Amino acid sequence: MAEIKTQRLDGYRRLIEIARDLASTLDLDMLLQRIVHAAAEVSGSEAASILLYDNLTRQLNFQVATNLDEPTMRGLVVPLDNSIAGWIVLNRKSVRLANVQDDPRFFGHVDRMSGRPTESLIGVPLITKNKVVGVLEALNKEHGKFTEGDESMLAVLGSQAAVAIENARLFQQSDLISEFVHELRTPLASLSTATYLLLRPEMSREQQEQIIHNIHSETLRLNSMASSFLDLARLESGRVQFRKTSFNAADLLFECKDIMNSKAEDEDVHIRIEGSESMPPCEADRDKLKQVILNLLSNAIKYNRPNGSVFMSASATEPNVCMTVQDTGIGIPEEAIPHLFEKFYRVHDAEGNPSGTGLGLSICRQIVQGHGGRMEVKSKVGVGTSFTVIIPRSGKTTPVR
């Protein structure tokens, strides 16, 4: 008994240390990783995971696990009505099970998909200010069975984690929103000036038509910026689910070329695809990667020169698939390259004016990193630019409860 009390006291001391660590972490991804590793540690379990609850959509999304080696599992929707985690959210109560396979609430589909059987489980709700943030789970006790003490320790950690997660989310949202509002000022100022000028009686018909054209262009840019902002916000918060399929990367390039051919012809740019079509299949979210390639191809056409070219290629090694979009355009100044993937960063055009929303490459990077991949860029002013997307050909899945 004395030994048990000593162990529990040591555990609560460790929780105090963990609480300090969590309170000082405002990066959401890093925070979630620290929480699940702490949960596995204090509960003596093989693994731990976090699922976050979206109050607006009433969806429960898998976010992170200690044994996560499949980034595309992030954002997977777990049913509220047919899962243990969903029951915890709806009832705001903890669950401790010695054998989950005997429980009718167990979401067994993912276990079969992952090939990693779950035997025992503790799940606690993450609640702050009477709001359910998500669920923290400890999976498979390493020695013996989960105890009431384990559940108590996980519940204490869960209450600390809920506050830390909410604080990190608010910091993330306020930071992103402040950037967005700042970027809105320029097009809104242009629209305000344009509408004022339209009301002036001395404006000629030709001047009015030019102003109307400018209003239309700025309105389209605002709409594009708002859509891109929402895409980026969903990606950064982990609410985007990657849906993996098996496909040929070269086929994807040909499809993107067909979509962008008319735009390329209008700009007097020629698109060529190099390399063989006989490639091994790639397992990834095809639609999301199509969005990335179309964005890169659109930029390669937009910042090219008359009678310029865009070269696309795909190649595969044992672990990776590489897709490259290379242009013969104006190039990017060396000092701008480190900032290309920053939100709202825009390289100035030939006339010295910034172009686009400054979010396209940020979204591309989020999608590629969500696949466990990376993006590389090479450029020389006056020669052209090359973007390469590198993603794993396939990966293991991660269990979600």
C-alpha positions in Angstrom: 0.0 0.0 0.0 2.8 2.4 0.9 4.5 1.6 -2.4 1.3 2.4 -4.3 0.9 5.7 -2.5 4.5 6.6 -3.3 4.0 5.7 -7.0 0.9 7.8 -7.1 2.6 10.7 -5.5 5.5 10.5 -8.0 2.9 10.4 -10.7 1.2 13.6 -9.6 4.5 15.3 -9.3 5.2 14.3 -12.9 1.8 15.7 -13.9 2.8 19.1 -12.4 5.9 19.1 -14.5 3.9 18.1 -17.6 1.3 20.9 -16.9 4.1 23.5 -16.9 5.3 22.1 -20.2 1.9 22.2 -21.8 1.1 25.7 -20.6 4.2 27.0 -22.3 3.4 25.4 -25.7 1.3 27.4 -28.2 2.2 25.4 -31.3 -0.9 23.1 -31.7 0.9 20.2 -33.4 3.7 20.2 -30.9 1.3 20.4 -28.1 -0.8 17.4 -29.2 2.4 15.4 -29.6 3.5 16.2 -26.1 0.0 15.4 -24.6 -0.1 11.9 -26.2 3.4 11.0 -25.1 2.6 12.2 -21.6 -0.6 10.2 -21.6 1.2 7.0 -22.5 3.8 7.7 -19.9 1.5 8.4 -16.9 -0.8 5.5 -17.7 1.9 3.0 -18.5 0.3 2.2 -21.9 1.8 1.1 -25.2 0.2 4.1 -27.1 -2.1 7.1 -26.7 -4.1 9.2 -29.1 -6.2 12.4 -29.3 -9.4 13.0 -31.2 -10.7 16.6 -31.5 -14.3 17.5 -31.6 -15.7 20.2 -33.9 -18.7 21.8 -32.3 -19.8 23.5 -35.5 -19.9 20.3 -37.7 -20.5 17.9 -34.8 -17.7 15.8 -36.1 -15.0 13.9 -34.2 -11.6 13.9 -36.0 -8.6 11.8 -35.3 -5.6 14.0 -34.8 -2.4 12.4 -33.4 -1.1 9.2 -31.8 2.2 8.2 -30.3 2.5 5.4 -32.8 1.4 7.6 -35.8 3.4 6.8 -38.9 0.7 7.7 -41.4 0.1 11.4 -41.7 -2.9 11.1 -44.0 -4.9 9.5 -41.1 -5.0 13.0 -39.6 -8.5 14.4 -39.8 -10.2 11.0 -40.2 -13.8 11.3 -39.1 -14.8 8.9 -36.3 -18.6 8.3 -35.9 -20.2 9.7 -32.8 -22.8 7.0 -32.6 -20.7 3.9 -33.2 -17.4 4.5 -31.4 -16.1 4.5 -27.9 -14.6 8.0 -28.4 -18.0 9.2 -29.8 -19.8 7.8 -26.6 -17.3 9.7 -24.4 -18.0 13.0 -26.3 -21.8 12.6 -26.1 -21.9 11.5 -22.5 -18.9 13.5 -21.2 -17.7 10.5 -19.1 -14.6 8.4 -19.0 -14.4 4.8 -20.1 -12.1 2.1 -18.9 -12.2 -1.3 -20.6 -10.2 -4.4 -20.1 -11.2 -5.9 -23.5 -12.6 -3.5 -26.1 -13.4 -6.3 -28.5 -16.3 -7.3 -26.3 -17.8 -3.7 -26.3 -20.5 -3.0 -28.9 -19.3 0.6 -29.1 -15.9 -0.4 -30.4 -15.0 1.1 -33.8 -13.4 -2.1 -35.1 -13.0 -1.1 -38.8 -9.8 0.9 -38.2 -8.3 -2.0 -36.2 -8.8 -4.3 -39.1 -7.4 -1.7 -41.5 -4.3 -1.0 -39.4 -3.5 -4.6 -38.4 -2.8 -3.3 -34.8 -5.3 -4.9 -32.4 -6.5 -3.0 -29.4 -7.1 -4.9 -26.2 -7.5 -2.5 -23.3 -8.3 1.2 -23.3 -8.9 4.2 -21.1 -10.6 7.2 -22.7 -11.3 10.5 -21.0 -13.2 13.6 -22.3 -11.3 16.8 -22.8 -13.5 19.5 -21.4 -12.8 23.2 -20.7 -15.4 25.9 -19.8 -18.1 23.3 -20.2 -17.1 22.7 -23.8 -16.0 19.3 -25.1 -12.7 19.8 -26.9 -12.1 16.1 -27.7 -11.0 12.7 -26.3 -7.7 11.5 -24.9 -7.1 7.7 -25.0 -4.5 5.4 -23.6 -4.3 2.1 -25.4 -3.1 -1.3 -24.2 -1.6 -1.4 -20.7 2.0 -2.6 -20.8 1.9 -4.6 -17.6 -1.3 -5.9 -16.0 -4.6 -4.1 -16.4 -5.6 -0.4 -16.3 -6.6 0.6 -12.8 -8.7 3.3 -11.2 -5.5 5.2 -10.5 -4.5 5.1 -14.1 -7.9 6.5 -15.0 -7.6 9.2 -12.4 -4.1 10.3 -13.6 -5.4 10.4 -17.2 -8.4 12.5 -16.2 -6.1 15.0 -14.5 -3.9 15.2 -17.5 -7.0 15.5 -19.7 -8.3 18.6 -17.8 -4.8 20.2 -18.2 -4.6 19.2 -21.9 -8.1 20.7 -22.7 -7.1 24.1 -21.4 -3.8 24.0 -23.3 -5.4 22.9 -26.5 -8.0 25.7 -26.4 -5.3 28.3 -25.6 -3.2 27.1 -28.6 -6.2 27.1 -30.9 -7.1 30.7 -29.9 -3.6 31.8 -30.4 -3.4 30.1 -33.8 -6.7 31.5 -34.9 -6.0 35.1 -33.7 -2.6 35.0 -35.4 -4.1 33.8 -38.7 -7.1 36.1 -38.5 -5.0 39.2 -37.8 -2.9 38.4 -40.9 -6.0 37.9 -43.0 -7.6 41.2 -41.8 -4.3 43.0 -42.6 -4.3 41.6 -46.1 -7.9 42.6 -46.6 -7.2 46.3 -46.2 -5.5 46.8 -49.6 -8.3 45.4 -51.8 -11.0 47.0 -49.6 -9.3 50.3 -49.9 -9.1 49.8 -53.7 -12.8 49.0 -53.8 -13.7 52.0 -51.7 -11.7 54.4 -53.9 -13.2 52.8 -57.1 -16.8 53.2 -55.9 -16.2 56.8 -54.8 -14.8 57.6 -58.3 -17.8 56.0 -60.0 -20.0 58.5 -58.3 -18.0 61.5 -59.6 -20.0 63.2 -62.5 -16.8 64.1 -64.4 -15.9 60.4 -65.0 -16.0 59.5 -68.7 -17.6 56.4 -70.0 -14.2 54.9 -70.8 -12.9 55.7 -67.3 -16.0 54.2 -65.7 -15.6 51.0 -67.6 -11.9 50.8 -66.5 -13.0 51.3 -62.8 -15.7 48.6 -63.2 -13.1 46.3 -64.6 -10.8 47.0 -61.5 -13.7 46.4 -59.1 -14.4 43.1 -60.8 -10.7 42.1 -60.5 -10.5 43.0 -56.9 -13.8 41.2 -56.1 -12.4 38.1 -57.7 -9.2 38.4 -55.7 -11.1 38.9 -52.4 -13.2 35.8 -53.2 -10.0 33.8 -54.0 -8.4 35.0 -50.8 -11.3 34.1 -48.7 -11.5 30.6 -50.2 -7.8 30.1 -49.8 -7.9 31.4 -46.2 -10.6 28.8 -45.3 -8.6 26.0 -47.0 -5.5 27.0 -45.0 -7.4 27.3 -41.7 -8.8 23.8 -42.2 -5.5 22.3 -43.0 -3.7 24.0 -40.1 -6.3 22.9 -37.6 -6.3 19.3 -38.9 -9.9 19.3 -40.0 -9.1 18.2 -43.5 -9.3 14.4 -44.0 -6.9 12.9 -46.6 -8.6 10.2 -48.6 -6.0 7.8 -50.0 -6.4 6.0 -53.3 -3.9 4.2 -55.5 -3.0 6.1 -58.7 -0.3 6.8 -61.3 1.5 10.1 -60.8 2.3 10.5 -64.5 -1.4 10.2 -65.3 -2.1 12.9 -62.8 0.3 15.2 -64.6 -1.3 14.6 -68.0 -4.7 15.4 -66.4 -3.4 18.7 -65.0 -1.9 19.5 -68.4 -5.2 19.0 -70.1 -7.0 21.3 -67.6 -4.4 24.1 -68.0 -3.8 23.9 -71.8 -6.2 26.6 -72.7 -4.7 29.0 -70.2 -1.2 28.2 -71.4 -2.2 28.8 -75.1 -3.7 32.2 -74.1 -0.3 33.1 -72.5 1.7 31.7 -75.5 3.3 29.0 -73.2 3.9 25.4 -74.2 3.5 22.6 -71.7 5.5 19.4 -72.1 5.5 16.2 -70.0 8.8 14.3 -69.8 9.5 10.8 -68.6 7.7 7.5 -68.8 4.1 6.8 -68.0 5.0 3.3 -66.7 5.3 4.1 -63.1 4.5 2.1 -59.9 1.3 3.2 -58.2 1.3 5.9 -55.5 -1.0 5.8 -52.5 -2.1 9.3 -51.5 -5.0 11.8 -51.7 -5.2 12.3 -55.5 -7.5 15.3 -55.4 -5.4 17.1 -52.8 -2.2 16.5 -54.8 -4.0 17.5 -58.0 -4.7 20.8 -56.2 -1.0 21.2 -55.6 0.1 20.5 -59.1 -2.5 22.8 -60.6 -1.4 25.6 -58.4 2.3 25.1 -59.4 1.3 24.8 -63.1 -0.8 27.9 -62.9 2.1 29.9 -61.4 4.5 28.4 -64.0 2.3 29.7 -66.8 1.5 33.0 -65.1 5.2 34.0 -64.5 6.5 32.7 -67.8 7.6 34.6 -70.8 6.0 34.7 -74.3 6.8 31.5 -76.2 8.0 30.1 -72.9 7.8 26.5 -71.8 6.7 24.4 -68.8 8.2 21.0 -68.3 6.5 18.5 -66.0 7.9 15.1 -65.0 7.2 12.3 -62.5 9.6 9.7 -61.2 9.7 7.1 -58.5 12.2 5.5 -56.2 11.6 2.7 -53.6 10.3 5.1 -50.9 9.1 8.2 -52.8 7.3 9.7 -55.8 8.6 13.0 -57.2 6.6 15.3 -59.3 8.4 18.4 -60.8 7.0 21.5 -62.5 9.7 23.6 -64.2 9.3 26.8 -66.2 11.4 29.1 -68.3 10.0 32.2 -66.7 11.2 35.3 -65.0 12.6 33.4 -62.0 12.5 34.2 -58.3 15.1 36.4 -56.5 17.4 34.4 -54.2 16.4 36.5 -51.1 12.7 35.7 -51.7 13.1 31.9 -51.9 13.2 31.3 -48.1 9.9 33.2 -47.7 7.9 31.5 -50.5 5.8 29.2 -48.3 5.0 31.9 -45.7 1.4 32.9 -45.5 0.5 36.0 -47.5 4.0 36.3 -48.9 4.0 37.5 -52.5 6.9 38.0 -54.9 6.7 41.2 -56.8 6.1 41.0 -60.6 8.1 42.6 -63.3 6.5 46.0 -62.6 7.2 45.7 -58.9 3.7 44.9 -57.9 2.8 41.9 -55.6 0.5 39.4 -57.3 -1.9 36.7 -56.1 -3.2 36.0 -52.6 0.0 34.8 -51.2 -1.7 31.7 -49.8 -1.3 29.2 -52.7 2.1 27.9 -51.8 1.3 27.8 -48.1 -1.6 25.5 -48.9 0.5 23.4 -51.2 3.1 22.9 -48.4 0.4 22.0 -45.9 -1.0 19.3 -48.2 2.4 17.9 -49.0 3.5 17.9 -45.4 0.2 16.2 -44.5 1.3 13.3 -46.7 4.6 13.1 -44.8 6.4 14.7 -47.8 8.3 17.9 -48.6 8.6 20.5 -51.4 11.9 21.7 -53.0 12.4 24.9 -55.0 15.2 26.0 -57.3 15.2 29.3 -59.2 17.4 31.7 -61.1 16.3 35.2 -62.1 15.9 35.4 -65.9 16.2 31.6 -66.3 13.2 30.0 -64.6 11.9 28.1 -61.6 11.5 24.5 -60.6 9.2 23.1 -57.9 9.4 19.5 -56.9 6.9 17.6 -54.7 8.3 14.6 -52.9 5.9 12.2 -51.1 6.1 8.7 -49.8 4.7 6.1 -52.3 2.8 4.4 -49.5 2.5 4.3 -45.8 1.1 2.3 -42.9 -2.2 3.3 -41.3 -2.7 4.3 -37.7 -5.5 2.9 -35.5 -8.3 5.3 -34.5 -10.8 4.4 -31.8 
